Amino acid sequence: MKENCTKLYTPILFLAMLFSFASCCETVQCDPWRASEITTINFTDTELKILYVKKFSKNSNFSSAVDSMSLNSGNDYNLVAGTANTINIMLYVNGITPRFPIEVGYEYEFFFPNGNIVRRITELNDVSSDDRYCFTGFAKNVCYNRLNSLQIDGKASDSFILQR
């Protein structure tokens, strides 16, 4: 008799636990798209030694600066080679915290003084999305929207790559 009770209650207990975990699920809206890395193509190492980045209010025609920073190769960031002509610049402090994330809702100007090269980023748009999160006892993973479009120097682009 005891064995039959165990067989009967085990599936019921399992279903009750499954239902309780499922009821702890929620749909969360993903955070806006952001980048902490710049990909450059066909720049020389000399041109990439110094980089000035300015963040502007959207639709301000680059007249309302919100923030700025300067980066020096070797001191503030390391050039991470992708291929012979592609270099990634990580915008991190001590490799951990994004120092200057590129975010939707702003416009950006990248100035490479050693090559007198300016690139302007406008019309950063992402696709709003959501994700299903179920409580598991661990920290919640953050999801990010997908970059939909942007303009580099007034030309439409679907990726965040600065070309020489």
Buried (B, 14 or more C-beta within 10 A) or exposed (E): EEEEEEEEEEEEEEEEEEEEEEEEEEEEEBEBBBBBBBBBEEBEEEBBBBBBBBBBBEEEEEEEEEEEEEBEBEEBBEBEEEEEEBBBBBBBEEEEEBBBBBBBEBBBBBBBEBBEBEBBBBBBEBEEEEBEBEEEEEEEEEBBBEBBEBBBEEEEBEEBEBBE
